[in-house]
Amino acid sequence: MKPASLLFVITMILSACSQEGGTSADEKKQELADARKEYQSLREKIDKLEAELKEIDPEFAKQANKAILVSTLVPGKDTFVHRIDVRGSVSSRRNVMISAEIPARIERVNVREGQSVSKGDVLVTMDADIINSNIRELKTQLELANTMFERQERLWKQKIGTEMQYLQAKNSKESLESRLAAAQAQLSQAIVRAPFSGTVDQVPAREGEMAAPGMPLVRLNSPQDMYIEAEVSERYLGKVAKGDEVEVYFPIQDKRVNTTIAAVSDVINAENRTFRIDVRLPQVDFKLKPNQVTVLKVTDYTKKEAVSVPTHLVLRDDKGEYVYAIGNQDKSTVAKKVRVKSGLTYAGVTEIVEGLSGEEVLIDKGFRDVAEGVHVAVAKQEEIGKVAHN
């Protein structure tokens, strides 16, 4: 029986199994196990019949020994990298809402949304008439207190008057100085300035409104200190570390950049069982906005000098995993099974941890048309297109 016919039989068996009742995972696993046993039994029966027919039917032997055209590859050894996909978002350490610090009427709003400002620029001016009046009064009182203190000091040095009078004059002067400094600090809070250079994102403040401490006035954003934060499942704890490589994909711009992890949190979020990572954001030639969605490909496993093969070449039977390689039998080129043990899989490539040295010649295109001991012919470069796609 030709391998293609065998494939048809197997397909029919699996199709029949899929049509039977039962939808649970355990039932499906049992159906799969039964199908594999039936397949193995059929395979052994087919091999036995083919061997018997080859001895009694020369024409059949001639057709059976006809070589199947295949292409090959040598896996070699290279660095195997496994990554996990994590959703992240752009954040900024300079994305702040500037709030009022004193209770006062908003006198003037000097900026609008989208406006660029420099550090120190006046954003909002508060009504400070009461504060200015208080400062003028304190300055007048302080002048008198200074005069009284200087006179009392001279008298004290001449041993005239009491020490208590001298200390009272000194305390009065120093108390007024402290009150004046506090009033001047309060006056500076009436003028809201930009703490850094950036772009005005929101302006909740309205002229004429009465502001209270903590009331939002202006949201200021700067692209100079952006980063990406993401939540990673705790199952990867210990596999993700500071300095690991990360590929960041920006779906909106359809752009990718390579960077590294800047920090890994030591705390597990009890609600969703994740830990946070911060990823450095290098300079890019496109505009980003805070809270923009990104996709991170975080490296959680790297193996140097690893043997890896295309995932579709790894097959499985009731004895385990295997790949087809080129072998020799009676001076003929045949397909042979090589038992392997696979590791992680990423981007269509599977690491082989046991069974291959990397120097084997594996069957690539045409691997589904061959079986153990089937004669094969390795396609030349000009014949590659003739090999069936698998």
N, C-alpha and C positions, 0 to 999 in steps of 0.2 A: 504493500500500500504506500502511495506517495505521501510525503509529509503534509502536502496541502490537503489530501483526503483525511489524514489523521486529524488535522486541525479542524476540519469540518465536523468530524465525529465528536471531538471534544466540545466544540461549540454547541452541537445539538444536545449533548449531555448537560452542559451548564444551563442551556435554555430551558430544558425540561425541569431541571432542579428549581430554576427561578420561578416557574409557573406553579409549583406546588404550594400548599398552604403554609402559613407560618411566617411571621414578619419580624420576630425578635432577632437580636444580634446572635444569641446563642444558637438559635435554629439555623440561621444562615451560615454560621461557622461550621456547624455539623454537616450541613449540605455540602459546603465547600470541601470538607475533609473526605466525605464519601465520594465526591466527584473526583478528587485527586487519586483516591485508592482505585476507583474504577478506571481512571485514565492510565494509571501505572499497570494495571492488569491488562488493559487493552494494548498498551505499548509492548509489554513483554510478549503477548500473543502474536502481535504484528511482527515483531522482530523474529520470532521463531518461525512463523509462516514464510516470511521473506527468505530466511536462511534455507528452508526446505525447498522453496520454489527455485532458488538460484541453482540448487544442485540438480533438479529434474527438468528445468525449463531454461535453456540457453538464451532464448530471446528475452525472457524476464530478467535474467542476470545481466544481460547487456544493457537493458533500460535502467535497471536498479543502480548499476555502476556508473551511470551517466553523471558527470560532475555538475554540481550546482554553482553558478557564478556568484561570488561574494566579494565584498571589499573588506579590508582589514585595517587594524590600527594597533599601535604599540602604546600602552598607557604611559610608560615611563614613570618618573617621580617628580613631583612638584609640590608646592605649598597648597594645602587644602584649607579653605576658609569657609566657616559656617556662620551665617548671620541670621538674626531674628528681626522681624519687622515690628516697629513700635510707632504708634502715633504720637506726635509731639506738637508743640505750638511755640511760636516765636514770642519771646518775652523781652522786656527792656527794664534795666535797672534805673533808667531815666525816663520813666513814664509815670508821672506823678500828678496828683490833683493838689493844687496849692489852695490852702484854706485861709480864712480870716483868723487873725490871732486876737483881735480886740473887738468889742462891741462898738460899732460906729456905722454911720450912714455912708453908702458907697457914693462917692462924689464923681468919680470919672473912671470909665473903663477904657484903657488905652490900646487894646489889641482886639483882633477879630480872628475867627477860625481860619486856619491855614496860613497865618502870618508867621514869618520867621523872626525870631528875636535872639539877641545876644545876652550873655550872662550880665546881670546888673540892670537890664532895661526895666523901666517902670511898666508894670502890667495893670495894676489897679491902684487908684488913689482914694483913700478914705477921708471923710470929714474929720479934721483934727483941730477945729476951732477951740473946743473945750480944753484939749491937751495943751495947745499953744498958750491959752490964757493961764492955765495952771503953771506952765513953765515960767511965764513972765512974773507971776506972783512969787514963785519960789526963788527966782533970781533976785527979786527985790528983798525978800526976807533974808536971803543968803548974804547980800551986801551988808545989811545991818548986823547980821550975826558975825560976819568977819570983822567988822569994825569993833564990836563989843569984845570979841575974843582977843583982838590985838591989844586993845587997851587993858583988858584984864590981865593979859600975859605980861605986859610991861609993869603993871602994878605988882604982880606976883613976884617978878624978878627983883623988885625993889622992897620986897617983904611987906607990901601994903595989901591989905585985904586978906580974905581967907582962902584956903585951898579949895573949899567947896565952891566959892564963886568962880574961881578959875576953871574948875572941872565942868561946872554947869555951862559956862560960855563955850568951852571946847565941845561939849556934847551937843549943844544947840547947833553950832556950826557944822559939825560932822553929820548930824541928822538931816539937816537941810541939803547938804551935798549929796547924800544918798537918795533923798527924795527927788532931787533934780535929775540925777542920773537915771532913776527909774522912769521919770516922766519923759526924758529924752529917748530912752529905749522904746517906750510906748509910742512916741511920735514916729520913730523909725518903722514900727509895725503898721502904722497907718499908710505907709507907702509900700505896696507889695511889688517886689522885684523878681526877675527871673533868676533862679538859683543856678541855671546853666543855659547854654545856648541850645536852641531847638526850635520846634514848630508848635504853635498853639493848636491844640486838637479840639478843645471845648471851652466855651466861655459861659458858665452858668450865671455869672455875676451880671446884675442889671443896675444901671445908674438910678439912684434914688432909693434903692432897697436898703433896709436896715440889716446889716451883717452881724452875725454872732460868732463867737469863737468856734472854729470847726466847720463853719459854713463853706462849701466849695465855691471857689472863685474862678480858677483857670486850670485846665488840664494842659500840661506841657510835656511834649514827647521829644526825645532825641534818639537818632539812629546810631549814635556813637558807642553805645554800651548794650547792644542786643545780644541775646543768647537764646538757646532752645531748651525747653524743659519737657520732660516726658516721664510717664509712669511705666515701670517695668515690673512684670510679674515676679513674685518672690521666688519662683522656681529657678530663676536665673541668678539668684543671690550667690555671690562668689565667682560667677562666671563673667560678670561685667565689672570692670575696674577703671579707675581714673587713668587716662592716657590711651585707652583702647580706641581703635579707629572706628569711625562712623561715616557712613554715606548718608547725606541729607538730600531728600527729594522735595522740591517745592511744586506741588501739583498745579497751582495757579499759573506760575511762570514756566512750568515744565523744564525746570533747571535742577541740576545736581551739583553738589559740592562735597568735598571730602574734608573731614575735620576730626577732632578727638573729643573724648569725654573730659569735661573740666572738673566735675565733682559727682560723687555717688553718696546718696543719703544713707545713714546708718539706721534709719527708723523705718519700720514697716507700717504702712497705712492699715489700720485695723479694719477699715470699712471695705476696702477692695483688695487687700493683700498684695499691695504693690510697694515699690520703693522708687524714689525720684532720682533722676539723673539730670545734670545740667551739661549741655553740649556747647562748646565754643562755636561762635558764628563768625567765620572769617569775612573779610571785605568782599562784597559781591557787586556786580555791575547792574543790579536790578533793585527796585524798591521793595522793601519789606514793611509789613505793618504788625504791630503787636497783636497777639492772639491768632495770627495766621497759622493755618494747619500745615504740618509737615509730616513726612514719613521718614523714619530713621531706620537704616539698616545697620544694626549694632552687631559687631563681631563678638561672638561668645565662644568660638572655638577656632584654633589655628593649629595645623600640624604640618611641619616642614618635612620634606622628603616623603610625602605620602603618595600612595598609589591610588588613583581614582579613575573611574570609568564613567561613560554616559549611563545614566540611571536605567534607561530602557534596555540595556544589554544584560542587566542582572535578572535572571529568571529563577523560578522556584519550583521544586517538585516535593514529593513527600519526604525526601531525604535532606532537603534544605536548599540553599541558594547555589547557583552555578552560573558560569558564563561559557560561551563556546569559543574555543581557541583552535588554531591550526595545528594538526598533528600528522604523523606519518604512520601508514599501515600498509604493509606489503609493497613498499616503494611507491605508494600513492598518497596524495594529500587528502586528508579527511578531517571532518569536524570531531572535536573531542570535548567532553564536558570537563570543566575545571571547577572543583568545589571551592567556594569562597565564603567569607563572612563579611558582611557589609557593616559599615558604621553609619555616620550621619550623611544626609543628602541635602544638597543645596543647589539651586539654579540648574537642575537637570543633571547634576554630577554627584556620584556616590563614592565615598571613600571605601576602599577595600582594606580591611584590617588584617585579614588572613587569606592565604591561598594564592596570591599573586606577588611576584617580585618586581613587576613593572617592565620586564623584558619579554613577556609573552606576546605572541601575535594573536590578537583577538579578532573574531569575526564581527564585523560591523553591519553594513548593509547586506541583507540576505540572511541574517541570523535566525529569523523565524521560519525559514524554509529548510533548515538543516536539522539533523539529529545526530546522536552519537554514532560515529563510524561512517556517516554519509560522505561520499566523495565530493570534494569541492574544488573549484578552480578560482584562483585569486585574480580578480579583474585588473586589467591594465588601466592606465590613466584614461585612455580613449574609450574604455568599456564601462567606466564608472556609471555613466548615465543609463546603461542597460540593466543595472542591478535594481531589483525591486525595492521600492521605498518601504521601510518598516516603521 
